[in-house]
Amino acid sequence: MPPVTLALLVANIAVFFLQQVAPSLGIPLALWPLGAGRATGGQASFQPWQLVSYGFLHADIFHLAFNMYGVYMFGSALELVVGARRYVTYYFVCVIVAGLVQLLFAYLSGGIYPTVGASGGVFGLLLAYAVYFPRNKLMLIFIPVPIPAPVFVTVYAALELFLGVTGTQSGVAHFAHLGGLVGGAAMLFYWRKLGRR
C-alpha cells in the first residue's frame, strides 16, 4: 500500500479510537458552523483548524469503515499515479473545500450541528479515480451492476445533490460530499493547466 494512503488510514483509525476513549475530543475538532458559539453558549464554536481536523473524526465504526475503504480503494491508485506530494495536496484540498461548502450550506440553512468524516476527501478521490481510470468499472451498493467509473461518479453526484436538496437523508452532509467533488475538480483542472504550460 502506498505510504500516504497507509498514513491516512492509520491516522483516521487512531483518532477514532481516541474518540472512544475521550468523546469530548470531538467538540473542538468537529466542524462547527460560523454561528455555533452563540447558539451553544460558547461550548462549541468554529475554529480554522476544524477545516482539516473534522476529516479525521467519524460518527461510528460503519462511517469509519466506509470512508477508509474509499481511501484505500481510490487513494492507493491515485497516489501511485500522481505521487505522494500531489496526492497529499489533492486530498486535503478536497477535505477543506468540502468543509467550506458545508459551512456555506449551514449558514444558508441556519443549521447548528457539527460535521465529521473523511467523506469530502473520499469523494474527491473518487472523482480523480474516474478521471485517471475511466475504463474501470464500479458498483453502487443498491445497483449491483458494474458501470464505468465516470458514469458512477455522475450518478453518485446526482444522488447526493437530490438527497441534499430534498433533505431526504438527514444527518448526512451531502453538500460536503459535493464540495469534495468541487475541490477535486478544481485541482484536476489546475494540474491540467500546469501540464499545458
Contact map, one row per residue, 1 for C-alpha under 8 A:
11101100000000000000000000000000000000000000000000000000000000000000000000010000000000000000000000000000000000000000000000000000000000000000000000000000000000000000000000000000000000000000000000000
11111100000000000000000000000000000000000000000000000000000000000000000000010011000000000000000000000000000000000000000000000000000000000000000000000000000000000000000000000000000000000000000000000
11111110000000000000000000000000000000000000000000000000000000000000000000000000000100000000000000000000000000000000000000000000000000000000000000000000000000000000000000000000000000000000000000000
01111111000000000000000000000000000000000000000000000000000000000000000000000010000100110000000000000000000000000000000000000000000000000000000000000000000000000000000000000000000000000000000000000
11111111100000000000000000000000000000000000000000000000000000000000001100110010000000000000000000000000000000000000000000000000000000000000000000000000000000000000000000000000000000000000000000000
11111111110000000000000000000000000000000000000000000000000000000000000100000000000000000000000000000000000000000000000000000000000000000000000000000000000000000000000000000000000000000000000000000
00111111111000000000000000000000000000000000000000000000000000000000000000000000000000000000000000000000000000000000000000000000000000000000000000000000000000000000000000000000000000000000000000000
00011111111100000000000000000000000000000000000000000000000000000000001000000000000000000000000000000000000000000000000000000000000000000000000000000000000000000000000000000000000000000000000000000
00001111111110000000000000000000000000000000000000000000000000000001001100000000000000000000000000000000000000000000000000000000000000000000000000000000000000000000000000000000000000000000000000000
00000111111111000000000000000000000000000000000000000000000000000000000000000000000000000000000000000000000000000000000000000000000000000000000000000000000000000000000000000000000000000000000000000
00000011111111100000000000000000000000000000000000000001000000000000000000000000000000000000000000000000000000000000000000000000000000000000000000000000000000000000000000000000000000000000000000000
00000001111111110000000000000000000000000000000000000001100000010001000000000000000000000000000000000000000000000000000000000000000000000000000000000000000000000000000000000000000000000000000000000
00000000111111111000000000000000000000000000000000000000000000010000000000000000000000000000000000000000000000000000000000000000000000000000000000000000000000000000000000000000000000000000000000000
00000000011111111100000000000000000000000000000000000000000000000000000000000000000000000000000000000000000000000000000000000000000000000000000000000000000000000000000000000000000000000000000000000
00000000001111111110000000000000000000000000000000000001100000000000000000000000000000000000000000000000000000000000000000000000000000000000000000000000000000000000000000000000000000000000000000000
00000000000111111111000000000000000000000000000000000001110000010000000000000000000000000000000000000000000000000000000000000000000000000000000000000000000000000000000000000000000000000000000000000
00000000000011111111100000000000000000000000000000000000000000000000000000000000000000000000000000000000000000000000000000000000000000000000000000000000000000000000000000000000000000000000000000000
00000000000001111111111010000000000000000000000000000000000000000000000000000000000000000000000000000000000000000000000000000000000000000000000000000000000000000000000000000000000000000000000000000
00000000000000111111111111000000000000000000000000000000100000000000000000000000000000000000000000000000000000000000000000000000000000000000000000000000000000000000000000000000000000000000000000000
00000000000000011111111000000000000000000000000000000000000000000000000000000000000000000000000000000000000000000000000000000000000000000000000000000000000000000000000000000000000000000000000000000
00000000000000001111111000000000000000000000000000000000000000000000000000000000000000000000000000000000000000000000000000000000000000000000000000000000000000000000000000000000000000000000000000000
00000000000000000111111110000000000000000000000000000000000000000000000000000000000000000000000000000000000000000000000000000000000000000000000000000000000000000000000000000000000000000000000000000
00000000000000000111111111000000000000000000000000000000000000000000000000000000000000000000000000000000000000000000000000000000000000000000000000000000000000000000000000000000000000000000000000000
00000000000000000010011111110000000000000000000000000000000000000000000000000000000000000000000000000000000000000000000000000000000000000000000000000000000000000000000000000000000000000000000000000
00000000000000000110011111111000000000000000000000000000000000000000000000000000000000000000000000000000000000000000000000000000000000000000000000000000000000000000000000000000000000000000000000000
00000000000000000010001111111100000000000000000000000000100000000000000000000000000000000000000000000000000000000000000000000000000000000000000000000000000000000000000000000000000000000000000000000
00000000000000000000000111111100000000000001000000000000000000000000000000000000000000000000000000000000000000000000000000000000000000000000000000000000000000000000000000000000000000000000000000000
00000000000000000000000111111100000000000001101001000000000000000000000000000000000000000000000000000000000000000000000000000000000000000000000000000000000000000000000000000000000000000000000000000
00000000000000000000000011111110000000000000000011001100100000000000000000000000000000000000000000000000000000000000000000000000000000000000000000000000000000000000000000000000000000000000000000000
00000000000000000000000001111111000000000000000001001100100000000000000000000000000000000000000000000000000000000111000000000000000000000000000000000000000000000000000000000000000000000000000000000
00000000000000000000000000001111100000000000011001101100000000000000000000000000000000000000000000100000000000000111000000000000000000000000000000000000000000000000000000000000000000000000000000000
00000000000000000000000000000111110100000001111001000000000000000000000000000000000000000000000000000010000000011110000000000000000000000000000000000000000000000000000000000000000000000000000000000
00000000000000000000000000000011111100000000110000000000000000000000000000000000000000000000000000000010011000111100000000000000000000000000000000000000000000000000000000000000000000000000000000000
00000000000000000000000000000001111110000000110000000000000000000000000000000000000000000000000000000010001000000000000000000000000000000000000000000000000000000000000000000000000000000000000000000
00000000000000000000000000000000111111100000110000000000000000000000000000000000000000000000000000000000001000010000000000000000000000000000000000000000000000000000000000000000000000000000000000000
00000000000000000000000000000001111111110101110000000000000000000000000000000000000000000000000000000000000000011000000000000000000000000000000000000000000000000000000000000000000000000000000000000
00000000000000000000000000000000011111111111110000000000000000000000000000000000000000000000000000000000000000000000000000000000000000000000000000000000000000000000000000000000000000000000000000000
00000000000000000000000000000000001111111100000000000000000000000000000000000000000000000000000000000000000000000000000000000000000000000000000000000000000000000000000000000000000000000000000000000
00000000000000000000000000000000001111111100000000000000000000000000000000000000000000000000000000000000000000010000000000000000000000000000000000000000000000000000000000000000000000000000000000000
00000000000000000000000000000000000111111111100000000000000000000000000000000000000000000000000000000000000000000000000000000000000000000000000000000000000000000000000000000000000000000000000000000
00000000000000000000000000000000000011111111000000000000000000000000000000000000000000000000000000000000000000000000000000000000000000000000000000000000000000000000000000000000000000000000000000000
00000000000000000000000000000000000111111111100000000000000000000000000000000000000000000000000000000000000000000000000000000000000000000000000000000000000000000000000000000000000000000000000000000
00000000000000000000000000000000000010011111100000000000000000000000000000000000000000000000000000000000000000000000000000000000000000000000000000000000000000000000000000000000000000000000000000000
00000000000000000000000000110001000110011111110000000000000000000000000000000000000000000000000000000000000000000000000000000000000000000000000000000000000000000000000000000000000000000000000000000
00000000000000000000000000010001111110010111111000000000000000000000000000000000000000000000000000000000000000000000000000000000000000000000000000000000000000000000000000000000000000000000000000000
00000000000000000000000000000011111110000001111101000000000000000000000000000000000000000000000000000000000000000000000000000000000000000000000000000000000000000000000000000000000000000000000000000
00000000000000000000000000010011000000000000111111100000000000000000000000000000000000000000000000000000000000000000000000000000000000000000000000000000000000000000000000000000000000000000000000000
00000000000000000000000000000000000000000000011111100000000000000000000000000000000000000000000000000000000000000000000000000000000000000000000000000000000000000000000000000000000000000000000000000
00000000000000000000000000001000000000000000001111111000000000000000000000000000000000000000000000000000000000000000000000000000000000000000000000000000000000000000000000000000000000000000000000000
00000000000000000000000000011111000000000000011111111100000000000000000000000000000000000000000000000000000000000000000000000000000000000000000000000000000000000000000000000000000000000000000000000
00000000000000000000000000000010000000000000001111111110000000000000000000000000000000000000001100110000000000000000000000000000000000000000000000000000000000000000000000000000000000000000000000000
00000000000000000000000000000000000000000000000011111111000000000000000000000000000000000001001100000000000000000000000000000000000000000000000000000000000000000000000000000000000000000000000000000
00000000000000000000000000001110000000000000000011111111100000000000000000000000000000000000000000000000000000000000000000000000000000000000000000000000000000000000000000000000000000000000000000000
00000000000000000000000000001110000000000000000001111111100000000000000000000000000000000000000000000000000000000011110000000000000000000000000000000000000000000000000000000000000000000000000000000
00000000000000000000000000000000000000000000000000111111110000000000000000000000000000000000001000000000000000000001111110000000000000000000000000000000000000000000000000000000000000000000000000000
00000000001100110000000000000000000000000000000000011111110000000000000000000000000000000000000000000000000000000001110000000000000000000000000000000000000000000000000000000000000000000000000000000
00000000000100110010000001001100000000000000000000001111111000000000000000000000000000000000000000000000000000000001110000000000000000000000000000000000000000000000000000000000000000000000000000000
00000000000000010000000000000000000000000000000000000011111110110000000000000000000000000000000000000000000000000001110000000000000000000000000000000000000000000000000000000000000000000000000000000
00000000000000000000000000000000000000000000000000000000111110110000000000000000000000000000000000000000000000000001100000000000000000000000000000000000000000000000000000000000000000000000000000000
00000000000000000000000000000000000000000000000000000000011111110000000000000000000000000000000000000000000000000000000000000000000000000000000000000000000000000000000000000000000000000000000000000
00000000000000000000000000000000000000000000000000000000011111111000000000000000000000000000000000000000000000000000000000000000000000000000000000000000000000000000000000000000000000000000000000000
00000000000000000000000000000000000000000000000000000000000111111100000000000000000000000000000000000000000000000000000000000000000000000000000000000000000000000000000000000000000000000000000000000
00000000000000000000000000000000000000000000000000000000011111111110000000000000000000000000000000000000000000000000100000000000000000000000000000000000000000000000000000000000000000000000000000000
00000000000110010000000000000000000000000000000000000000011111111111000000000000000000000000000000000000000000000000100000000000000000000000000000000000000000000000000000000000000000000000000000000
00000000000000000000000000000000000000000000000000000000000011111111100000000000000000000000000000000000000000000000000000000000000000000000000000000000000000000000000000000000000000000000000000000
00000000000000000000000000000000000000000000000000000000000001111111110000000000000000000000000000000000000000000000000000000000000000000000000000000000000000000000000000000000000000000000000000000
00000000000000000000000000000000000000000000000000000000000000111111111000000000000000000000000000000000000000000000111001000000000000000000000000000000000000000000000000000000000000000000000000000
00000000100100000000000000000000000000000000000000000000000000011111111100000000000000000000000000000000000000000000000000000000000000000000000000000000000000000000000000000000000000000000000000000
00000000000000000000000000000000000000000000000000000000000000001111111110000000000000000000000000000000000000000000000000000000000000000000000000000000000000000000000000000000000000000000000000000
00000000000000000000000000000000000000000000000000000000000000000111111111100000000000000000000000000000000000000000000001001100000000000000000000000000000000000000000000000000000000000000000000000
00001001100000000000000000000000000000000000000000000000000000000011111111110000000000000000000000000000000000000000000001001000000000000000000000000000000000000000000000000000000000000000000000000
00001100100000000000000000000000000000000000000000000000000000000001111111110000000000000000000000000000000000000000000000000000000000000000000000000000000000000000000000000000000000000000000000000
00000000000000000000000000000000000000000000000000000000000000000000111111111000000000000000000000000000000000000000000000000000000000000000000000000000000000000000000000000000000000000000000000000
00000000000000000000000000000000000000000000000000000000000000000000011111111100000000000000000000000000000000000000000001001100100000000000000000000000000000000000000000000000000000000000000000000
00001000000000000000000000000000000000000000000000000000000000000000011111111110000000000000000000000000000000000000000001001000000000000000000000000000000000000000000000000000000000000000000000000
11001000000000000000000000000000000000000000000000000000000000000000001111111111000000000000000000000000000000000000000000000000000000000000000000000000000000000000000000000000000000000000000000000
00000000000000000000000000000000000000000000000000000000000000000000000011111111100000000000000000000000000000000000000000000000100000000000000000000000000000000000000000000000000000000000000000000
00000000000000000000000000000000000000000000000000000000000000000000000001111111111000100000000000000000000000000000000000001001100100000000000000000000000000000000000000000000000000000000000000000
01011000000000000000000000000000000000000000000000000000000000000000000000111111111101100000000000000000000000000000000000000000000000000000000000000000000000000000000000000000000000000000000000000
01000000000000000000000000000000000000000000000000000000000000000000000000011111111100000000000000000000000000000000000000000000000000000000000000000000000000000000000000000000000000000000000000000
00000000000000000000000000000000000000000000000000000000000000000000000000001111111000000000000000000000000000000000000000000000000000000000000000000000000000000000000000000000000000000000000000000
00000000000000000000000000000000000000000000000000000000000000000000000000000111111101100000000000000000000000000000000000000000000000000000000000000000000000000000000000000000000000000000000000000
00000000000000000000000000000000000000000000000000000000000000000000000000000111111111100000000000000000000000000000000000000000000000000000000000000000000000000000000000000000000000000000000000000
00110000000000000000000000000000000000000000000000000000000000000000000000000011011111110000000000000000000000000000000000000000000000000000000000000000000000000000000000000000000000000000000000000
00000000000000000000000000000000000000000000000000000000000000000000000000000000001111111000000000000000000000000000000000000000000000000000000000000000000000000000000000000000000000000000000000000
00000000000000000000000000000000000000000000000000000000000000000000000000000010011111111100000000000000000000000000000000000000000000000000000000000000000000000000000000000000000000000000000000000
00010000000000000000000000000000000000000000000000000000000000000000000000000110011111111110000000000000000000000000000000000000000000000000000000000000000000000000000000000000000000000000000000000
00010000000000000000000000000000000000000000000000000000000000000000000000000000000111111111000000000000000000000000000000000000000000000000000000000000000000000000000000000000000000000000000000000
00000000000000000000000000000000000000000000000000000000000000000000000000000000000011111111100000000000000000000000000000000000000000000000000000000000000000000000000000000000000000000000000000000
00000000000000000000000000000000000000000000000000000000000000000000000000000000000001111111110000000000000000000000000000000000000000000000000000000000000000000000000000000000000000010010000000000
00000000000000000000000000000000000000000000000000000000000000000000000000000000000000111111111000000000000000000000000011011000000000000000000000000000000000000000000000000000000000010000000000000
00000000000000000000000000000000000000000000000000010000000000000000000000000000000000011111111100000000000000000000000010000000000000000000000000000000000000000000000000000000000000000000000000000
00000000000000000000000000000000000000000000000000000000000000000000000000000000000000001111111110000000000000000000000010000000000000000000000000000000000000000000000000000000000000110010000000000
00000000000000000000000000000000000000000000000000000000000000000000000000000000000000000111111111000000000000000000000110110000000000000000000000000000000000000000000000000000001111110000000000000
00000000000000000000000000000000000000000000000000110010000000000000000000000000000000000011111111100000000000000000011110000000000000000000000000000000000000000000000000000000000100100000000000000
00000000000000000000000000000000000000000000000000110000000000000000000000000000000000000001111111110000000000000000000000000000000000000000000000000000000000000000000000000000000100100000000000000
00000000000000000000000000000000000000000000000000000000000000000000000000000000000000000000111111111000000000000000000000000000000000000000000000000000000000000000000000000000001101100000000000000
00000000000000000000000000000000000000000000000000000000000000000000000000000000000000000000011111111100000000000000000110000000000000000000000000000000000000000000000000000011111111100000000000000
00000000000000000000000000000010000000000000000000100000000000000000000000000000000000000000001111111110000000000000000100000000000000000000000000000000000000000000000000000001001000000000000000000
00000000000000000000000000000000000000000000000000100000000000000000000000000000000000000000000111111111000000000000000000000000000000000000000000000000000000000000000000000001001000000000000000000
00000000000000000000000000000000000000000000000000000000000000000000000000000000000000000000000011111111100000000000000000000000000000000000000000000000000000000000000000000011001000000000000000000
00000000000000000000000000000000000000000000000000000000000000000000000000000000000000000000000001111111110000000000000000000000000000000000000000000000000000000000000000001011001000000000000000000
00000000000000000000000000000001110000000000000000000000000000000000000000000000000000000000000000111111111000000000000000000000000000000000000000000000000000000000000000000000000000000000000000000
00000000000000000000000000000000000000000000000000000000000000000000000000000000000000000000000000011111111100000000000000000000000000000000000000000000000000000000000000000000000000000000000000000
00000000000000000000000000000000000000000000000000000000000000000000000000000000000000000000000000001111111110000000000000000000000000000000000000000000000000000000000000000010000000000000000000000
00000000000000000000000000000000100000000000000000000000000000000000000000000000000000000000000000000111111111110000000000000000000000000000000000000000000000000000000000000000000000000000000000000
00000000000000000000000000000000111000000000000000000000000000000000000000000000000000000000000000000011111111100000000000000000000000000000000000000000000000000000000000000000000000000000000000000
00000000000000000000000000000000000000000000000000000000000000000000000000000000000000000000000000000001111111000000000000000000000000000000000000000000000000000000000000000000000000000000000000000
00000000000000000000000000000000000000000000000000000000000000000000000000000000000000000000000000000000111111100000000000000000000000000000000000000000000000000000000000000000000000000000000000000
00000000000000000000000000000000000000000000000000000000000000000000000000000000000000000000000000000000011111110000000000000000000000000000000000000000000000000000000000000000000000000000000000000
00000000000000000000000000000000100000000000000000000000000000000000000000000000000000000000000000000000011011111000000000000000000000000000000000000000000000000000000000000000000000000000000000000
00000000000000000000000000000001101100100000000000000000000000000000000000000000000000000000000000000000010001111100000000000000000000000000000000000000000000000000000000000000000000000000000000000
00000000000000000000000000000001100100000000000000000000000000000000000000000000000000000000000000000000000000111110000000000000000000000000000000000000000000000000000000000000000000000000000000000
00000000000000000000000000000111100000000000000000000000000000000000000000000000000000000000000000000000000000011111000000000000000000000000000000000000000000000000000000000000000000000000000000000
00000000000000000000000000000111000000000000000000000100000000000000000000000000000000000000000000000000000000001111100000000000000000000000000000000000000000000000000000001000000000000000000000000
00000000000000000000000000000110000000000000000000000111111000000000000000000000000000000000000000000000000000000111110000000000000000000000000000000000000000000000000000000000000000000000000000000
00000000000000000000000000000000000000000000000000000111111000110010000000000000000000000000000000000000000000000011111100000000000000000000000000000000000000000000000000000000000000000000000000000
00000000000000000000000000000000000000000000000000000111110000000010000000000000000000000000001000000000000000000001111111000000000000000000000000000000000000000000000000000000000000000000000000000
00000000000000000000000000000000000000000000000000000010000000000010000000000000000000000000001000000000000000000000111111100000000000000000000000000000000000000000000000000001100100000000000000000
00000000000000000000000000000000000000000000000000000010000000000000000000000000000000000000011001100000000000000000111111110000000000000000000000000000000000000000000000000001111110000000000000000
00000000000000000000000000000000000000000000000000000010000000000000000000000000000000000011111001000000000000000000011111111000000000000000000000000000000000000000000000000000000100000000000000000
00000000000000000000000000000000000000000000000000000000000000000010011001100000000000000010000000000000000000000000011111111100000000000000000000000000000000000000000000000000000100000000000000000
00000000000000000000000000000000000000000000000000000000000000000000000000000000000000000000010000000000000000000000001111111110000000000000000000000000000000000000000000000000110110000000000000000
00000000000000000000000000000000000000000000000000000000000000000000000000000000000000000010010000000000000000000000000111111111000000000000000000000000000000000000000000000000000111111000000000000
00000000000000000000000000000000000000000000000000000000000000000000011001100100000000000010000000000000000000000000000011111111100000000000000000000000000000000000000000000000000000010000000000000
00000000000000000000000000000000000000000000000000000000000000000000010001000000000000000000000000000000000000000000000001111111110000000000000000000000100000000000000000000000000000000000000000000
00000000000000000000000000000000000000000000000000000000000000000000000000000000000000000000000000000000000000000000000000111111111000000000000000000100100000000000000000000000000010011000000000000
00000000000000000000000000000000000000000000000000000000000000000000000000000100000000000000000000000000000000000000000000011111111100000000000000000000000000000000000000000000000000011001000000000
00000000000000000000000000000000000000000000000000000000000000000000000001001100000000000000000000000000000000000000000000001111111111000000000000001000000000000000000000000000000000000000000000000
00000000000000000000000000000000000000000000000000000000000000000000000000000000000000000000000000000000000000000000000000000111111111010000000000001100100000000000000000000000000000000000000000000
00000000000000000000000000000000000000000000000000000000000000000000000000000000000000000000000000000000000000000000000000000011111111000000000000000100000000000000000000000000000000000000000000000
00000000000000000000000000000000000000000000000000000000000000000000000000000100000000000000000000000000000000000000000000000001111111000000000000000000000000000000000000000000000000000000000000000
00000000000000000000000000000000000000000000000000000000000000000000000000000000000000000000000000000000000000000000000000000000111111110000000000001000000000000000000000000000000000000000000000000
00000000000000000000000000000000000000000000000000000000000000000000000000000000000000000000000000000000000000000000000000000000111111111000000000011100000000000000000000000000000000000000000000000
00000000000000000000000000000000000000000000000000000000000000000000000000000000000000000000000000000000000000000000000000000000000011111000000000011000000000000000000000000000000000000000000000000
00000000000000000000000000000000000000000000000000000000000000000000000000000000000000000000000000000000000000000000000000000000010011111100000000011000000000000000000000000000000000000000000000000
00000000000000000000000000000000000000000000000000000000000000000000000000000000000000000000000000000000000000000000000000000000000001111110000001111000000000000000000000000000000000000000000000000
00000000000000000000000000000000000000000000000000000000000000000000000000000000000000000000000000000000000000000000000000000000000000011111000001111001000000000000000000000000000000000000000000000
00000000000000000000000000000000000000000000000000000000000000000000000000000000000000000000000000000000000000000000000000000000000000001111101111100001000000000000000000000000000000000000000000000
00000000000000000000000000000000000000000000000000000000000000000000000000000000000000000000000000000000000000000000000000000000000000000111111110000001000000000000000000000000000000000000000000000
00000000000000000000000000000000000000000000000000000000000000000000000000000000000000000000000000000000000000000000000000000000000000000011111100000000000000000000000000000000000000000000000000000
00000000000000000000000000000000000000000000000000000000000000000000000000000000000000000000000000000000000000000000000000000000000000000001111100000000000000000000000000000000000000000000000000000
00000000000000000000000000000000000000000000000000000000000000000000000000000000000000000000000000000000000000000000000000000000000000000011111110000000000000000000000000000000000000000000000000000
00000000000000000000000000000000000000000000000000000000000000000000000000000000000000000000000000000000000000000000000000000000000000000011111111000000000000000000000000000000000000000000000000000
00000000000000000000000000000000000000000000000000000000000000000000000000000000000000000000000000000000000000000000000000000000000000000011001111100000000000000000000000000000000000000000000000000
00000000000000000000000000000000000000000000000000000000000000000000000000000000000000000000000000000000000000000000000000000000000000001110000111110000000000000000000000000000000000000000000000000
00000000000000000000000000000000000000000000000000000000000000000000000000000000000000000000000000000000000000000000000000000000000000001110000011111011000000000000000000000000000000000000000000000
00000000000000000000000000000000000000000000000000000000000000000000000000000000000000000000000000000000000000000000000000000000000001111100000001111111000000000000000000000000000000000000000000000
00000000000000000000000000000000000000000000000000000000000000000000000000000000000000000000000000000000000000000000000000000000110011111100000000111111100000000000000000000000000000000000000000000
00000000000000000000000000000000000000000000000000000000000000000000000000000000000000000000000000000000000000000000000000000010011001000000000000011111110000000000000000000000000000000000000000000
00000000000000000000000000000000000000000000000000000000000000000000000000000000000000000000000000000000000000000000000000000000000000000000000000111111111000000000000000000000000000000000000000000
00000000000000000000000000000000000000000000000000000000000000000000000000000000000000000000000000000000000000000000000000000000000000000111000000111111111100000000000000000000000000000000000000000
00000000000000000000000000000000000000000000000000000000000000000000000000000000000000000000000000000000000000000000000000000110010000000000000000001111111110000000000000000000000000000000000000000
00000000000000000000000000000000000000000000000000000000000000000000000000000000000000000000000000000000000000000000000000000000000000000000000000000111111111000000000000000000000000000000000000000
00000000000000000000000000000000000000000000000000000000000000000000000000000000000000000000000000000000000000000000000000000000000000000000000000000011111111100000000000000000000000000000000000000
00000000000000000000000000000000000000000000000000000000000000000000000000000000000000000000000000000000000000000000000000000000000000000000000000000001111111110000000000000000000000000000000000000
00000000000000000000000000000000000000000000000000000000000000000000000000000000000000000000000000000000000000000000000000000000000000000000000000000000111111111000000000000000010000000000000000000
00000000000000000000000000000000000000000000000000000000000000000000000000000000000000000000000000000000000000000000000000000000000000000000000000000000011111111100000000000000000000000000000000000
00000000000000000000000000000000000000000000000000000000000000000000000000000000000000000000000000000000000000000000000000000000000000000000000000000000001111111110000000000000000000000000000000000
00000000000000000000000000000000000000000000000000000000000000000000000000000000000000000000000000000000000000000000000000000000000000000000000000000000000111111111000000000110110000000000000000000
00000000000000000000000000000000000000000000000000000000000000000000000000000000000000000000000000000000000000000000000000000000000000000000000000000000000011111111100000000110010000000000000000000
00000000000000000000000000000000000000000000000000000000000000000000000000000000000000000000000000000000000000000000000000000000000000000000000000000000000001111111110000000000000000000000000000000
00000000000000000000000000000000000000000000000000000000000000000000000000000000000000000000000000000000000000000000000000000000000000000000000000000000000000111111111110000100000000000000000000000
00000000000000000000000000000000000000000000000000000000000000000000000000000000000000000000000000000000000000000000000000000000000000000000000000000000000000011111111110001110000000000000000000000
00000000000000000000000000000000000000000000000000000000000000000000000000000000000000000000000000000000000000000000000000000000000000000000000000000000000000001111111000000000000000000000000000000
00000000000000000000000000000000000000000000000000000000000000000000000000000000000000000000000000000000000000000000000000000000000000000000000000000000000000000111111100000000000000000000000000000
00000000000000000000000000000000000000000000000000000000000000000000000000000000000000000000000000000000000000000000000000000000000000000000000000000000000000000011111111000000000000000000000000000
00000000000000000000000000000000000000000000000000000000000000000000000000000000000000000000000000000000000000000000000000000000000000000000000000000000000000000011011111000000000000000000000000000
00000000000000000000000000000000000000000000000000000000000000000000000000000000000000000000000000000000000000000000000000000000000000000000000000000000000000000011001111110000000000000000000000000
00000000000000000000000000000000000000000000000000000000000000000000000000000000000000000000000000000000000000000000000000000000000000000000000000000000000000000000001111110000000000000000000000000
00000000000000000000000000000000000000000000000000000000000000000000000000000000000000000000000000000000000000000000000000000000000000000000000000000000000000000000000011111000000000000000000000000
00000000000000000000000000000000000000000000000000000000000000000000000000000000000000000000000000000000000000000000000000000000000000000000000000000000000000000000000011111100000000000000000000000
00000000000000000000000000000000000000000000000000000000000000000000000000000000000000000000000000000100000000000010000000000000000000000000000000000000000000000001000000111111100000000000000000000
00000000000000000000000000000000000000000000000000000000000000000000000000000000000000000000000000000000000000000000000000000000000000000000000000000000000000011011000000011111110000000000000000000
00000000000000000000000000000000000000000000000000000000000000000000000000000000000000000000000001001100100000000000000000000000000000000000000000000000000000011001000000001111111000000000000000000
00000000000000000000000000000000000000000000000000000000000000000000000000000000000000000000000001111100000000000000001100000000000000000000000000000000000000000000000000001111111100000000000000000
00000000000000000000000000000000000000000000000000000000000000000000000000000000000000000000000001000000000000000000001100100000000000000000000000000000000000010000000000001111111110000000000000000
00000000000000000000000000000000000000000000000000000000000000000000000000000000000000000000000001000000000000000000000100100000000000000000000000000000000010011000000000000111111111000000000000000
00000000000000000000000000000000000000000000000000000000000000000000000000000000000000000000010011111100000000000000000100000000000000000000000000000000000000000000000000000011111111100000000000000
00000000000000000000000000000000000000000000000000000000000000000000000000000000000000000000011111000000000000000000001111110000000000000000000000000000000000000000000000000001111111110000000000000
00000000000000000000000000000000000000000000000000000000000000000000000000000000000000000000010001000000000000000000000100110010000000000000000000000000000000000000000000000000111111111000000000000
00000000000000000000000000000000000000000000000000000000000000000000000000000000000000000000010011000000000000000000000000010000000000000000000000000000000000000000000000000000011111111100000000000
00000000000000000000000000000000000000000000000000000000000000000000000000000000000000000000111111000000000000000000000000010000000000000000000000000000000000000000000000000000001111111110000000000
00000000000000000000000000000000000000000000000000000000000000000000000000000000000000000110110000000000000000000000000000011011000000000000000000000000000000000000000000000000000111111111000000000
00000000000000000000000000000000000000000000000000000000000000000000000000000000000000000000000000000000000000000000000000010011000000000000000000000000000000000000000000000000000011111111100000000
00000000000000000000000000000000000000000000000000000000000000000000000000000000000000000000000000000000000000000000000000000000000000000000000000000000000000000000000000000000000001111111110000000
00000000000000000000000000000000000000000000000000000000000000000000000000000000000000000100100000000000000000000000000000000000000000000000000000000000000000000000000000000000000000111111111000000
00000000000000000000000000000000000000000000000000000000000000000000000000000000000000000000000000000000000000000000000000000001000000000000000000000000000000000000000000000000000000011111111100000
00000000000000000000000000000000000000000000000000000000000000000000000000000000000000000000000000000000000000000000000000000000000000000000000000000000000000000000000000000000000000001111111110000
00000000000000000000000000000000000000000000000000000000000000000000000000000000000000000000000000000000000000000000000000000000000000000000000000000000000000000000000000000000000000000111111111000
00000000000000000000000000000000000000000000000000000000000000000000000000000000000000000000000000000000000000000000000000000000000000000000000000000000000000000000000000000000000000000011111111100
00000000000000000000000000000000000000000000000000000000000000000000000000000000000000000000000000000000000000000000000000000000000000000000000000000000000000000000000000000000000000000001111111110
00000000000000000000000000000000000000000000000000000000000000000000000000000000000000000000000000000000000000000000000000000000000000000000000000000000000000000000000000000000000000000000111111111
00000000000000000000000000000000000000000000000000000000000000000000000000000000000000000000000000000000000000000000000000000000000000000000000000000000000000000000000000000000000000000000011111111
00000000000000000000000000000000000000000000000000000000000000000000000000000000000000000000000000000000000000000000000000000000000000000000000000000000000000000000000000000000000000000000001111111
00000000000000000000000000000000000000000000000000000000000000000000000000000000000000000000000000000000000000000000000000000000000000000000000000000000000000000000000000000000000000000000000111111
00000000000000000000000000000000000000000000000000000000000000000000000000000000000000000000000000000000000000000000000000000000000000000000000000000000000000000000000000000000000000000000000011111
